[in-house]
Amino acid sequence: MSWSVPRSWTTGELVTAAIFNAHIRDNQNVLNPAGVSFYLDGGGAAITTGSKIPWSVPWSCTVDRWDLFTDSPSDLAIDIHAVSYGAHPASEDSINSGSPAFTASSASNTDSSPSAWGALTKGEQVLIVVSSVNGTTKGTLTLYLART
């Protein structure tokens, strides 16, 4: 997403959702990006696979970018599972479409356009799940969110 030069409005002009979103919402996402970070700590031991961190989605959004950092070069893959409030997320609820956040024999990785990832809806229950890991005791996943 990039900055759009705001338009000059005219008296009596009908503001449609498309116009508003392009000139107000999208520019707000550029000026004030939202991010959430999740810290995984094996407590001195290797991080284990499985469900780690639950959270609730505060507003409807898409993941525009993710960054993953570990304490040493390693293999770490993290899935995001999301379901409506009250249900428990499971593997079939992955928003990653088979493209998890991952490091591959590296201490960091990023995806600045995770187009395969699905949208999140306000109020959904999300679960951060370590799907595979080898060789790290700490990791931080940051998701950059754009309101929709």
C-alpha positions in Angstrom: 0.0 0.0 0.0 1.3 3.4 -0.8 0.4 7.0 -0.2 -2.3 8.6 -2.4 -2.2 12.4 -2.8 -5.5 13.5 -1.1 -8.0 14.8 -3.6 -9.5 18.3 -3.6 -13.2 18.0 -2.6 -15.9 20.0 -4.2 -19.1 21.3 -2.6 -22.0 18.9 -3.0 -19.7 16.0 -4.1 -21.0 12.5 -3.2 -18.3 10.7 -1.3 -18.4 7.0 -2.1 -16.9 4.2 -0.1 -14.2 3.7 -2.8 -13.2 7.4 -2.7 -13.2 7.5 1.1 -11.2 4.3 1.4 -8.6 5.4 -1.1 -8.0 8.9 0.3 -8.7 8.5 4.0 -8.4 4.8 5.2 -5.6 3.8 3.0 -3.5 6.9 3.7 -4.1 6.4 7.5 -2.7 2.9 7.1 0.4 4.4 5.5 0.8 7.1 8.1 -0.1 5.0 11.1 0.6 1.3 10.5 -0.4 -1.1 13.2 1.8 -3.9 14.3 1.7 -6.6 16.9 4.7 -8.7 18.1 4.6 -12.1 19.6 7.6 -13.2 21.6 8.4 -17.0 21.9 10.8 -18.1 24.7 11.7 -21.6 25.4 13.1 -20.6 28.8 16.6 -21.6 27.9 15.5 -24.8 26.1 14.5 -25.2 22.5 11.1 -23.8 21.5 8.7 -26.6 21.0 6.0 -27.1 18.3 2.3 -26.4 19.1 -0.1 -23.7 20.1 1.6 -20.8 21.8 -0.1 -17.4 22.0 -3.9 -16.7 21.7 -5.2 -13.2 20.9 -8.3 -11.4 19.7 -8.4 -9.3 16.5 -9.2 -5.7 17.5 -10.4 -4.6 14.0 -10.9 -6.2 10.6 -7.5 -6.2 8.8 -5.1 -7.9 6.5 -1.5 -8.8 7.2 0.6 -6.6 5.0 4.0 -7.8 6.2 5.6 -10.2 8.7 9.0 -10.2 10.2 10.5 -13.2 12.1 13.6 -13.1 14.2 15.4 -15.8 16.2 18.3 -15.8 18.6 20.4 -17.8 16.3 20.3 -19.2 12.7 17.6 -21.8 12.8 14.6 -23.3 11.1 11.3 -21.9 12.6 7.9 -21.9 11.0 4.8 -20.2 12.5 1.2 -20.6 11.4 -1.7 -18.3 12.2 -5.1 -19.9 12.9 -8.2 -17.8 13.2 -11.9 -18.6 14.0 -15.0 -16.7 15.1 -15.2 -15.9 18.8 -15.9 -18.8 21.1 -14.4 -21.5 18.8 -11.0 -23.0 19.2 -8.7 -22.6 16.2 -7.3 -25.7 14.5 -5.0 -26.4 11.6 -7.8 -26.2 9.1 -8.3 -22.6 10.2 -4.9 -21.4 9.0 -4.9 -18.1 7.3 -1.4 -18.8 5.8 -2.6 -21.0 2.9 0.4 -23.2 3.3 2.8 -20.2 3.5 3.8 -19.8 7.1 6.2 -17.2 8.5 9.5 -18.9 8.5 13.3 -18.7 8.9 15.3 -21.2 6.8 18.7 -21.7 8.4 18.7 -18.0 9.2 18.2 -15.8 12.2 15.6 -13.7 10.4 13.2 -13.5 7.5 10.5 -11.2 6.2 7.6 -11.1 3.7 6.6 -7.7 2.6 3.7 -9.0 0.6 2.1 -12.1 2.1 -0.6 -12.3 -0.6 -1.5 -15.9 0.2 -2.6 -14.9 3.7 -6.3 -14.5 4.4 -7.9 -11.5 6.1 -8.8 -11.3 9.8 -12.2 -10.2 11.1 -12.8 -8.0 14.2 -13.4 -10.3 17.1 -11.9 -13.4 15.7 -9.8 -15.6 18.0 -6.3 -16.1 16.6 -3.7 -18.6 17.7 0.0 -18.4 17.0 1.2 -22.0 16.3 4.8 -23.2 15.9 4.5 -25.7 13.2 8.2 -26.7 13.0 11.3 -25.7 14.8 15.0 -26.7 14.9 17.8 -24.9 16.7 16.4 -21.9 18.5 15.3 -20.9 22.0 13.8 -17.5 21.3 11.9 -15.9 18.5 9.8 -12.8 17.7 7.1 -12.6 15.1 5.8 -9.2 14.1 2.7 -8.8 12.0 2.0 -5.5 10.3 -1.8 -5.0 10.0 -3.7 -2.8 7.6 -7.3 -2.0 8.6 -9.9 -3.0 6.0 
